């Protein structure tokens, strides 16, 4: 793989990660109102779907879709770890 192609996939993954984070944070309160038990799983699945679609939209290739999927999953993992660390820090 050429370095230009790798840089493009990395850029797309980062864009998808940021976009998916914004989308999920915007719709999370709406989804939680209607679905209490499945809200976390539903939001994460929705984030992965959005990332995949956005990545494919940017490049129109399967690699772009995979880059978007990876960006979305990275976003979910990073947000979960940050929230975990914040909770740990707030315990007396």
Secondary structure in CASP SS format (residue, H / E / C, confidence):
PFRMAT SS
TARGET T0000
AUTHOR 0000-0000-0000
METHOD secondary structure of the structure
MODEL  1
X C 1.00
X C 1.00
X H 1.00
X H 1.00
X H 1.00
X H 1.00
X H 1.00
X H 1.00
X H 1.00
X H 1.00
X H 1.00
X H 1.00
X H 1.00
X H 1.00
X H 1.00
X H 1.00
X H 1.00
X H 1.00
X H 1.00
X H 1.00
X H 1.00
X H 1.00
X H 1.00
X H 1.00
X H 1.00
X H 1.00
X H 1.00
X H 1.00
X H 1.00
X H 1.00
X H 1.00
X H 1.00
X H 1.00
X H 1.00
X C 1.00
X C 1.00
X C 1.00
X C 1.00
X H 1.00
X H 1.00
X H 1.00
X H 1.00
X H 1.00
X H 1.00
X H 1.00
X H 1.00
X H 1.00
X H 1.00
X H 1.00
X H 1.00
X H 1.00
X H 1.00
X H 1.00
X H 1.00
X H 1.00
X H 1.00
X H 1.00
X H 1.00
X H 1.00
X C 1.00
X C 1.00
X H 1.00
X H 1.00
X H 1.00
X H 1.00
X H 1.00
X H 1.00
X H 1.00
X H 1.00
X H 1.00
X H 1.00
X H 1.00
X H 1.00
X H 1.00
X H 1.00
X H 1.00
X H 1.00
X H 1.00
X H 1.00
X H 1.00
X H 1.00
X H 1.00
X H 1.00
X H 1.00
X H 1.00
X H 1.00
X H 1.00
X H 1.00
X H 1.00
X H 1.00
X C 1.00
X C 1.00
END
